[in-house]
Amino acid sequence: MINLERSAMGEHAKLASLDGGAYDAQWKVWRTAAENFHSAVTEHAARDDVAMSRYEVEQAAKRAARRSAQES
């Protein structure tokens, strides 16, 4: 999950320098990466052995992704 969030973060960062058709294409790449992350969060939170809400799982994964990105 952390890798999926880091991927989405990276794809989102690429949007800053684009416009027009390149922006639209990159937006789709970012959106797919974000959807993959959110699907993984939902799937994980739905497991019986997870005692966290979907929101808590998402926030924990995002914190971990940002922390690991800062350490890199």
Steps between C-alpha positions, in 0.01 A plus 500: 500500500782739583656442159165565332465832684857598417429422136188717507696781667767481231250501216318796655823698534559466125183702431659825620709559189246393238216656309261414219498147368806397699325609819186308408699183428697529824183573696363164382822326610480667842129421534563132427781489756275668758216258426737205547602636839142561610394152388781346706400706803137395470594134458735508798253678727230245415708212635370343819839515672536879453376704794514834320245692298561562133586860581756392763661254259523768231650759733753253644610398150532863389706590808727202443541583131591860570736401781679247281517753214669753730753241615598416141 
